[in-house]
């Protein structure tokens, strides 16, 4: 084509030879050439751009000038299809771009791998720290639960608070065994309760109650709290005094309440509506008060005094009764008969209107009186017996054996006698003198409790933390007053059998702990201390064997 003058050959100063068209008209008028140009247009355009990119890279040698992405893929395709149309430096440029892309890809893969590894390490460390934190929290919860359980276990003086602490211990960490045990123990303290009364000031353990249970009174530092359990409300009404409380007394029918202040004033009130019925003046100081069952007579002895003043409240008249010592307990009968114990084993009885004692009665180690009757535990050669006598005639009313821990003690430990001389409450047992047996005991030990009810349906009121608790007067395994010599469990686990110090077998329900039945272990049980008695549950049978070593029975 150069000889035909269609192309013009040239060579520049660097020795690069080029060919160019002799005239531009050849592009438009030479059809064959036009077809060749159109067919090769895409490659030529790309090739021109590649040439410029290669020159820039050759001049700077910067990795950023290398091809990448779709440009590199396009260059590779043209290199595979038309390698002869590319110059050596152009092919080198494409290969260098491919190596750079491979390095970048490896760098990215390493970075990704390192990033994934770092993420795994971070997650592992986070989980490890989280586990350590959780373990630390679990240890703290266990320690807190243990502390709360310890306090709940020792909180017998405040059962309500102990119950709350037991619940808190269990909720803090249910897995702590002591928290589980203490929660059950504190629940058991109230499980048998018939009624809970809130709002107690817990300033005194001394409570009083009408015999029918319609009114319950607790002493406070500057007044009294009054509940009416059958009225629906569990909260008390209060009588507030202007000076500290000196003493109280409640008539057995619950109609009259006497409240004395240390300033020497006795307020007589109707407890159900707290109406003031009148006031009396007495010497200042602490006082011992007693009302007769109907609230017609009031006896008062001020601390440090040997004189007891007895008021006829209907006539508002008083008489003084001098004692040879300071009275420890006072009781007055519905006819005005006064009985006063002196703490030295003597009980003085004064007939109505008299200032000199009509008779002196020697009291038992543990005793109680109500103005008409005196009852107590008497030690004899054959053991302890419970006896009661009429204070007017001296006639014996009851006399029966009863070996119980509550009847062991020193002179001067009086109890209470209520319900017309029928119920004797000494220490932590309640004895029915008419039936000649124990009918109940408080669910837990309490220094002061009262018994209410009628016709054999008895209840026990006691202080239960910031409130009062009423229990049924039922015998339970936890309040068994007898010394236990032997114990066994029936084969089915449903009953606990005890052989007690009074020679009787007692069967207790294992679930409720209530007394099911009792009987003598043998006709002469307990009469011969040299004979050892053992109680054995027979396997596979609902029977108990009583084995007496050294005895033919």
C-alpha positions as CSV (number, residue, x, y, z in Angstrom):
1,X,0.0,0.0,0.0
2,X,2.9,2.3,0.5
3,X,4.1,1.8,-3.1
4,X,0.6,2.6,-4.3
5,X,0.6,5.7,-2.3
6,X,-2.4,4.6,-0.2
7,X,-0.3,4.7,3.0
8,X,2.6,6.9,4.0
9,X,5.4,5.3,6.1
10,X,7.3,7.4,8.6
11,X,9.8,7.0,11.4
12,X,10.1,9.3,14.4
13,X,13.3,10.3,16.3
14,X,13.0,7.3,18.7
15,X,12.9,4.9,15.7
16,X,9.2,4.1,16.0
17,X,7.8,3.5,12.5
18,X,4.2,4.4,11.7
19,X,1.8,4.2,8.8
20,X,-0.9,6.7,8.1
21,X,-3.5,7.2,5.3
22,X,-2.4,9.3,2.4
23,X,-5.7,11.2,2.5
24,X,-8.8,11.4,4.7
25,X,-11.1,10.7,1.8
26,X,-10.0,7.1,1.7
27,X,-11.9,6.5,5.0
28,X,-15.3,7.6,3.5
29,X,-14.8,6.5,-0.1
30,X,-12.9,3.2,0.3
31,X,-15.6,0.8,1.4
32,X,-13.3,-2.1,2.1
33,X,-11.2,0.0,4.4
34,X,-14.3,1.4,6.1
35,X,-15.4,-2.1,6.9
36,X,-12.0,-3.0,8.4
37,X,-12.1,0.2,10.5
38,X,-15.6,-0.4,11.8
39,X,-14.8,-4.1,12.6
40,X,-11.7,-3.2,14.6
41,X,-13.0,0.0,16.2
42,X,-13.7,-1.4,19.7
43,X,-10.2,-3.0,20.0
44,X,-8.5,0.2,18.7
45,X,-10.3,2.4,21.1
46,X,-9.5,0.1,24.0
47,X,-5.9,-0.3,22.8
48,X,-5.5,3.5,22.7
49,X,-6.7,3.8,26.3
50,X,-4.4,0.8,27.3
51,X,-1.5,2.5,25.7
52,X,-2.0,5.7,27.6
53,X,-2.5,3.8,30.9
54,X,0.7,1.8,30.3
55,X,2.7,5.0,29.6
56,X,1.5,6.6,32.8
57,X,2.4,3.5,34.8
58,X,5.8,3.2,33.1
59,X,6.5,6.8,34.0
60,X,5.4,6.7,37.7
61,X,5.4,3.0,38.7
62,X,2.7,3.6,41.2
63,X,0.5,0.6,42.1
64,X,-2.5,2.9,41.9
65,X,-1.9,3.1,38.1
66,X,-2.3,-0.6,37.5
67,X,-5.5,-2.0,36.1
68,X,-8.1,-3.5,38.4
69,X,-11.6,-4.7,38.5
70,X,-13.5,-4.8,35.1
71,X,-10.6,-3.0,33.3
72,X,-8.2,-5.8,34.2
73,X,-10.7,-8.5,33.2
74,X,-11.2,-6.7,29.8
75,X,-7.4,-6.4,29.3
76,X,-7.0,-10.2,30.0
77,X,-9.7,-11.0,27.4
78,X,-8.0,-8.9,24.7
79,X,-4.6,-10.4,25.6
80,X,-6.0,-13.9,25.1
81,X,-7.7,-13.0,21.8
82,X,-5.1,-10.8,20.2
83,X,-1.7,-11.1,21.9
84,X,0.1,-10.3,18.6
85,X,-1.6,-6.9,18.4
86,X,-0.2,-5.8,21.8
87,X,3.3,-4.5,22.3
88,X,5.7,-6.0,24.8
89,X,5.4,-3.2,27.3
90,X,1.6,-3.4,27.0
91,X,1.6,-7.1,27.8
92,X,4.0,-6.4,30.7
93,X,1.6,-3.8,32.0
94,X,-1.4,-6.2,31.9
95,X,0.7,-8.9,33.7
96,X,1.9,-6.5,36.3
97,X,-1.8,-5.4,36.9
98,X,-2.7,-9.1,37.3
99,X,0.0,-9.6,39.9
100,X,-1.0,-6.5,41.7
101,X,-4.6,-7.6,41.8
102,X,-3.5,-11.0,43.2
103,X,-1.5,-9.3,45.9
104,X,-4.4,-7.1,46.8
105,X,-6.7,-10.1,46.9
106,X,-4.3,-12.0,49.2
107,X,-3.9,-8.9,51.4
108,X,-7.7,-8.6,51.6
109,X,-8.1,-12.3,52.4
110,X,-5.4,-12.0,55.2
111,X,-7.2,-8.9,56.5
112,X,-10.5,-10.7,56.5
113,X,-9.1,-13.7,58.2
114,X,-7.4,-11.5,60.8
115,X,-10.6,-9.6,61.3
116,X,-12.6,-12.9,61.7
117,X,-9.9,-14.1,64.1
118,X,-10.1,-10.9,66.1
119,X,-13.9,-11.1,66.2
120,X,-13.7,-14.7,67.5
121,X,-11.1,-13.7,70.1
122,X,-13.3,-10.7,71.1
123,X,-16.4,-13.0,71.4
124,X,-14.4,-15.6,73.4
125,X,-13.1,-12.9,75.8
126,X,-16.5,-11.4,76.1
127,X,-18.1,-14.8,76.9
128,X,-15.3,-15.6,79.3
129,X,-15.7,-12.3,81.1
130,X,-19.4,-12.7,81.1
131,X,-19.1,-16.1,82.6
132,X,-16.7,-14.8,85.2
133,X,-19.1,-11.9,85.9
134,X,-22.0,-14.3,86.2
135,X,-20.0,-16.6,88.5
136,X,-19.2,-13.6,90.6
137,X,-22.8,-12.6,90.7
138,X,-23.8,-16.1,91.6
139,X,-21.3,-16.2,94.4
140,X,-22.6,-12.8,95.7
141,X,-26.2,-14.1,95.5
142,X,-25.3,-17.3,97.3
143,X,-23.5,-15.3,100.0
144,X,-26.4,-12.9,100.3
145,X,-28.9,-15.8,100.5
146,X,-26.8,-17.5,103.2
147,X,-26.7,-14.3,105.2
148,X,-30.4,-13.8,105.0
149,X,-31.0,-17.4,105.9
150,X,-28.8,-17.1,108.9
151,X,-30.7,-14.1,110.1
152,X,-34.1,-15.8,109.4
153,X,-32.9,-18.8,111.4
154,X,-31.9,-16.7,114.4
155,X,-35.0,-14.3,114.2
156,X,-37.2,-16.2,116.6
157,X,-37.8,-13.0,118.6
158,X,-39.4,-11.4,115.5
159,X,-41.2,-14.1,113.5
160,X,-42.7,-11.8,110.9
161,X,-39.3,-10.3,110.0
162,X,-37.7,-13.8,110.1
163,X,-40.4,-15.0,107.6
164,X,-39.7,-12.0,105.3
165,X,-35.9,-12.7,105.5
166,X,-36.5,-16.4,104.7
167,X,-38.5,-15.4,101.6
168,X,-35.9,-12.9,100.5
169,X,-33.1,-15.6,101.0
170,X,-35.0,-18.1,98.8
171,X,-35.7,-15.5,96.1
172,X,-32.1,-14.3,96.1
173,X,-30.8,-17.8,95.4
174,X,-33.2,-20.8,95.5
175,X,-30.3,-23.2,95.1
176,X,-28.9,-22.5,98.6
177,X,-30.0,-25.4,100.8
178,X,-30.2,-23.4,104.0
179,X,-32.5,-20.9,102.3
180,X,-34.8,-23.8,101.3
181,X,-34.8,-25.2,104.8
182,X,-35.2,-21.9,106.7
183,X,-38.1,-20.9,104.3
184,X,-39.9,-24.2,105.2
185,X,-39.2,-23.7,108.9
186,X,-40.5,-20.1,108.9
187,X,-43.5,-21.3,106.9
188,X,-44.1,-23.9,109.5
189,X,-44.2,-21.2,112.2
190,X,-47.4,-19.8,110.7
191,X,-48.8,-22.8,108.8
192,X,-51.1,-23.7,111.6
193,X,-52.3,-20.2,112.3
194,X,-56.0,-19.6,112.1
195,X,-55.8,-15.8,112.0
196,X,-53.1,-13.1,111.8
197,X,-53.7,-9.6,113.2
198,X,-51.4,-6.8,112.0
199,X,-50.6,-3.4,113.4
200,X,-49.0,-4.5,116.7
201,X,-46.5,-2.0,118.2
202,X,-44.4,-4.9,119.6
203,X,-43.6,-3.0,122.7
204,X,-45.0,-5.7,125.0
205,X,-45.5,-9.4,124.9
206,X,-48.4,-9.2,127.3
207,X,-51.8,-9.7,125.7
208,X,-55.3,-10.0,127.2
209,X,-58.5,-11.4,125.6
210,X,-62.1,-11.9,126.4
211,X,-62.9,-15.6,127.0
212,X,-65.0,-15.8,123.9
213,X,-62.2,-14.2,121.7
214,X,-64.3,-11.2,120.7
215,X,-61.8,-8.7,122.1
216,X,-58.0,-9.0,122.1
217,X,-55.8,-6.3,123.8
218,X,-52.0,-5.8,123.7
219,X,-50.1,-3.5,126.0
220,X,-48.0,-0.7,124.4
221,X,-45.7,1.8,125.9
222,X,-48.2,4.7,126.1
223,X,-51.5,2.9,125.6
224,X,-53.1,-0.3,124.3
225,X,-54.1,-1.8,120.9
226,X,-57.5,-3.3,120.7
227,X,-58.6,-5.8,118.1
228,X,-62.1,-7.3,117.4
229,X,-61.2,-10.4,115.3
230,X,-64.8,-11.1,114.4
231,X,-65.3,-7.6,113.1
232,X,-63.5,-8.2,109.8
233,X,-60.6,-5.8,110.2
234,X,-57.1,-7.1,110.9
235,X,-55.9,-3.7,112.2
236,X,-56.4,-2.5,115.8
237,X,-58.0,0.6,117.3
238,X,-55.8,2.3,119.9
239,X,-56.2,4.1,123.2
240,X,-53.3,6.5,123.7
241,X,-52.3,7.7,127.1
242,X,-50.6,11.0,128.1
243,X,-48.1,9.1,130.3
244,X,-46.5,5.7,130.2
245,X,-48.7,2.7,130.7
246,X,-48.6,1.2,134.3
247,X,-50.9,-1.8,134.0
248,X,-54.0,-3.3,132.4
249,X,-56.9,-5.7,133.2
250,X,-59.8,-7.0,131.0
251,X,-62.9,-8.6,132.3
252,X,-63.5,-12.2,131.1
253,X,-66.7,-11.1,129.3
254,X,-64.7,-8.4,127.4
255,X,-67.0,-5.6,128.5
256,X,-64.7,-3.6,130.8
257,X,-61.0,-2.6,130.2
258,X,-59.0,-1.0,133.0
259,X,-55.9,1.0,131.9
260,X,-53.6,2.5,134.5
261,X,-51.0,5.2,133.9
262,X,-47.8,5.9,135.9
263,X,-49.3,9.3,136.8
264,X,-51.8,7.5,139.0
265,X,-55.0,7.5,136.9
266,X,-57.0,4.4,136.0
267,X,-59.3,4.7,133.0
268,X,-62.3,2.4,132.8
269,X,-63.4,1.9,129.2
270,X,-65.7,-0.2,127.1
271,X,-63.1,-1.9,124.7
272,X,-65.5,-2.5,121.8
273,X,-66.1,1.2,121.2
274,X,-63.4,2.6,123.5
275,X,-66.0,4.7,125.4
276,X,-64.7,6.1,128.7
277,X,-66.8,4.8,131.6
278,X,-65.0,6.6,134.4
279,X,-61.6,7.2,136.0
280,X,-60.1,6.3,139.4
281,X,-57.1,7.8,141.2
282,X,-54.3,5.6,142.5
283,X,-50.7,6.2,143.8
284,X,-48.2,6.8,141.0
285,X,-46.0,4.0,139.6
286,X,-46.4,0.6,138.0
287,X,-49.5,-1.2,139.0
288,X,-50.9,-4.8,139.1
289,X,-54.6,-4.8,138.2
290,X,-57.3,-7.5,138.3
291,X,-61.0,-7.4,137.2
292,X,-63.7,-9.9,138.1
293,X,-65.3,-11.8,135.1
294,X,-68.2,-9.4,134.8
295,X,-66.2,-6.2,135.4
296,X,-67.9,-5.1,138.6
297,X,-64.8,-5.3,140.9
298,X,-61.3,-4.0,140.4
299,X,-58.2,-4.8,142.5
300,X,-55.1,-2.6,142.3
301,X,-51.6,-3.0,143.9
302,X,-49.0,-0.3,143.1
303,X,-45.4,-1.4,142.9
304,X,-43.6,-1.1,146.2
305,X,-46.8,-1.2,148.2
306,X,-48.2,-4.0,150.4
307,X,-51.8,-2.6,150.2
308,X,-54.3,-3.8,147.7
309,X,-57.3,-1.5,147.0
310,X,-60.5,-3.2,145.9
311,X,-63.1,-1.0,144.2
312,X,-66.8,-1.8,143.8
313,X,-67.2,-0.1,140.4
314,X,-70.9,0.2,140.6
315,X,-70.9,2.0,143.9
316,X,-67.5,3.7,143.3
317,X,-66.3,2.6,146.8
318,X,-62.9,1.2,147.7
319,X,-61.5,-0.7,150.6
320,X,-57.9,-1.3,151.5
321,X,-56.4,-4.8,152.1
322,X,-53.0,-5.1,153.8
323,X,-50.7,-7.9,152.9
324,X,-47.8,-9.3,154.8
325,X,-45.7,-9.1,151.6
326,X,-45.9,-7.7,148.1
327,X,-48.5,-9.4,146.0
328,X,-47.1,-11.2,142.9
329,X,-50.5,-12.0,141.3
330,X,-54.1,-10.7,142.0
331,X,-57.4,-12.3,141.1
332,X,-60.9,-11.3,142.1
333,X,-64.1,-13.5,141.7
334,X,-67.5,-12.3,140.5
335,X,-68.7,-12.0,144.2
336,X,-65.7,-9.8,145.2
337,X,-63.6,-12.5,146.8
338,X,-59.9,-11.6,146.5
339,X,-56.9,-14.0,146.2
340,X,-53.3,-12.7,146.2
341,X,-50.1,-14.8,145.9
342,X,-47.1,-13.5,147.7
343,X,-44.3,-15.3,145.8
344,X,-43.2,-17.4,148.9
345,X,-45.7,-20.2,148.2
346,X,-48.6,-18.6,150.0
347,X,-52.0,-17.7,148.5
348,X,-54.1,-15.4,150.7
349,X,-57.9,-15.5,150.3
350,X,-60.1,-12.5,151.4
351,X,-63.9,-12.9,151.6
352,X,-65.9,-10.0,150.1
353,X,-65.8,-6.9,152.1
354,X,-63.1,-8.3,154.5
355,X,-59.6,-6.8,155.1
356,X,-58.2,-9.9,156.8
357,X,-57.5,-13.1,155.0
358,X,-60.1,-15.8,155.6
359,X,-57.5,-18.6,154.8
360,X,-54.0,-19.2,153.5
361,X,-53.3,-21.8,150.9
362,X,-49.9,-23.3,150.1
363,X,-49.4,-23.1,146.3
364,X,-47.7,-25.7,144.1
365,X,-44.5,-25.1,142.2
366,X,-46.5,-24.1,139.2
367,X,-50.0,-22.7,139.9
368,X,-52.8,-20.4,138.9
369,X,-55.9,-19.0,140.6
370,X,-59.0,-17.0,139.7
371,X,-60.5,-16.0,143.0
372,X,-62.7,-19.1,143.3
373,X,-60.3,-21.9,142.4
374,X,-56.6,-22.6,142.7
375,X,-54.9,-25.2,140.5
376,X,-51.3,-26.4,139.9
377,X,-48.8,-29.1,139.5
378,X,-47.9,-31.0,142.7
379,X,-44.9,-33.3,143.1
380,X,-45.7,-36.6,144.7
381,X,-43.8,-39.9,145.3
382,X,-45.5,-41.3,142.1
383,X,-44.7,-38.3,140.0
384,X,-46.3,-35.0,139.2
385,X,-50.1,-34.6,139.6
386,X,-52.4,-31.7,138.6
387,X,-54.8,-30.7,141.4
388,X,-57.4,-28.0,141.8
389,X,-59.3,-26.9,144.9
390,X,-62.2,-24.6,145.7
391,X,-60.9,-21.6,147.6
392,X,-64.1,-21.2,149.6
393,X,-64.6,-24.8,150.9
394,X,-61.2,-26.3,150.3
395,X,-62.8,-29.2,148.4
396,X,-60.8,-31.0,145.8
397,X,-62.1,-30.4,142.3
398,X,-59.5,-32.3,140.1
399,X,-56.6,-34.6,140.8
400,X,-54.9,-36.6,138.0
401,X,-51.3,-37.6,137.0
402,X,-49.7,-35.6,134.3
403,X,-46.0,-35.8,133.6
404,X,-45.1,-32.8,131.5
405,X,-42.2,-30.5,131.2
406,X,-44.4,-27.5,131.8
407,X,-45.1,-28.6,135.4
408,X,-41.4,-28.7,136.4
409,X,-40.2,-25.5,138.0
410,X,-39.7,-23.4,141.1
411,X,-42.2,-21.9,143.4
412,X,-43.5,-18.5,142.2
413,X,-44.1,-19.3,138.5
414,X,-47.8,-18.6,138.2
415,X,-49.9,-19.3,135.2
416,X,-53.5,-18.4,134.4
417,X,-56.8,-20.1,135.2
418,X,-59.8,-19.2,132.9
419,X,-63.2,-20.2,131.7
420,X,-64.6,-20.7,135.2
421,X,-61.6,-22.6,136.5
422,X,-61.7,-25.1,133.6
423,X,-58.5,-24.2,131.7
424,X,-55.1,-24.1,133.4
425,X,-52.3,-22.5,131.3
426,X,-48.9,-23.0,132.7
427,X,-45.6,-22.5,130.9
428,X,-46.3,-23.6,127.3
429,X,-49.2,-26.1,127.8
430,X,-53.0,-25.8,128.2
431,X,-54.6,-28.3,130.5
432,X,-58.4,-29.0,130.6
433,X,-59.0,-29.7,134.3
434,X,-62.5,-31.0,133.6
435,X,-61.2,-33.6,131.1
436,X,-57.9,-34.2,132.9
437,X,-55.7,-33.9,129.9
438,X,-53.6,-31.5,127.9
439,X,-55.6,-30.0,125.1
440,X,-52.9,-27.9,123.4
441,X,-49.9,-25.7,123.4
442,X,-48.6,-22.6,121.5
443,X,-47.1,-23.4,118.1
444,X,-43.9,-21.8,119.2
445,X,-42.6,-20.8,122.6
446,X,-44.0,-17.5,123.8
447,X,-43.7,-15.8,127.2
448,X,-47.3,-14.7,127.2
449,X,-50.4,-16.2,125.5
450,X,-54.1,-16.4,126.2
451,X,-56.7,-19.1,125.4
452,X,-60.2,-18.2,124.0
453,X,-63.2,-20.1,122.9
454,X,-66.0,-22.2,124.4
455,X,-67.4,-25.7,124.5
456,X,-64.1,-27.4,123.7
457,X,-63.3,-25.3,120.6
458,X,-60.3,-23.5,121.9
459,X,-57.8,-21.1,120.3
460,X,-54.5,-19.7,121.5
461,X,-53.5,-16.1,120.9
462,X,-49.8,-15.1,121.0
463,X,-47.5,-12.3,119.9
464,X,-46.2,-13.1,116.4
465,X,-43.8,-10.2,115.6
466,X,-45.6,-7.0,114.5
467,X,-49.0,-8.6,115.0
468,X,-50.9,-11.2,116.9
469,X,-51.4,-14.8,115.8
470,X,-54.3,-17.2,116.6
471,X,-53.5,-20.9,116.6
472,X,-55.9,-23.8,117.2
473,X,-55.3,-25.3,120.6
474,X,-54.3,-28.6,119.0
475,X,-51.5,-30.8,120.1
476,X,-48.6,-30.9,117.6
477,X,-45.4,-32.8,117.5
478,X,-43.4,-29.6,117.9
479,X,-45.3,-28.6,121.1
480,X,-45.4,-32.0,122.7
481,X,-44.8,-31.1,126.4
482,X,-43.7,-34.6,127.4
483,X,-40.1,-35.8,127.5
484,X,-39.6,-38.1,124.5
485,X,-37.9,-41.4,125.4
486,X,-38.2,-43.2,122.1
487,X,-39.3,-42.3,118.6
488,X,-40.0,-44.2,115.4
489,X,-41.7,-43.8,112.0
490,X,-44.3,-46.1,110.5
491,X,-43.3,-48.2,107.5
492,X,-45.3,-46.0,105.1
493,X,-43.8,-42.8,106.5
494,X,-47.2,-41.3,107.2
495,X,-47.0,-41.3,111.0
496,X,-44.4,-40.6,113.8
497,X,-44.7,-42.5,117.0
498,X,-43.3,-41.3,120.3
499,X,-42.9,-43.1,123.6
500,X,-43.1,-40.3,126.1
501,X,-42.0,-39.9,129.7
502,X,-45.6,-40.4,131.0
503,X,-45.5,-44.0,129.7
504,X,-47.8,-43.3,126.8
505,X,-47.5,-44.0,123.0
506,X,-48.5,-41.0,120.9
507,X,-49.1,-41.2,117.1
508,X,-48.6,-38.0,115.1
509,X,-49.5,-37.2,111.5
510,X,-46.1,-36.7,109.7
511,X,-47.6,-34.1,107.3
512,X,-49.6,-31.9,109.7
513,X,-47.7,-32.9,112.9
514,X,-51.1,-33.1,114.7
515,X,-51.8,-35.7,117.4
516,X,-53.7,-38.6,116.0
517,X,-54.1,-40.9,119.0
518,X,-52.5,-41.9,122.3
519,X,-52.5,-44.8,124.6
520,X,-50.5,-46.5,127.4
521,X,-47.5,-48.4,126.0
522,X,-48.2,-51.2,128.6
523,X,-50.4,-51.5,131.7
524,X,-47.5,-50.6,134.0
525,X,-45.5,-48.3,131.6
526,X,-43.1,-46.0,133.3
527,X,-43.7,-47.5,136.8
528,X,-40.4,-49.4,136.8
529,X,-37.4,-47.2,135.9
530,X,-35.1,-50.3,135.7
531,X,-37.1,-51.7,132.7
532,X,-36.0,-50.4,129.3
533,X,-38.7,-49.9,126.8
534,X,-38.2,-49.8,123.1
535,X,-40.7,-49.0,120.3
536,X,-40.2,-50.6,116.9
537,X,-42.2,-50.1,113.7
538,X,-43.0,-53.5,112.1
539,X,-42.1,-53.6,108.4
540,X,-45.0,-54.1,106.0
541,X,-47.6,-53.7,108.8
542,X,-49.4,-50.8,110.3
543,X,-48.4,-51.9,113.8
544,X,-45.9,-50.9,116.5
545,X,-44.1,-53.3,118.7
546,X,-43.3,-52.3,122.3
547,X,-40.4,-54.3,123.7
548,X,-39.6,-54.1,127.4
549,X,-36.2,-55.5,128.3
550,X,-36.2,-57.3,131.6
551,X,-40.0,-57.6,131.7
552,X,-42.2,-60.6,130.9
553,X,-44.5,-58.3,128.7
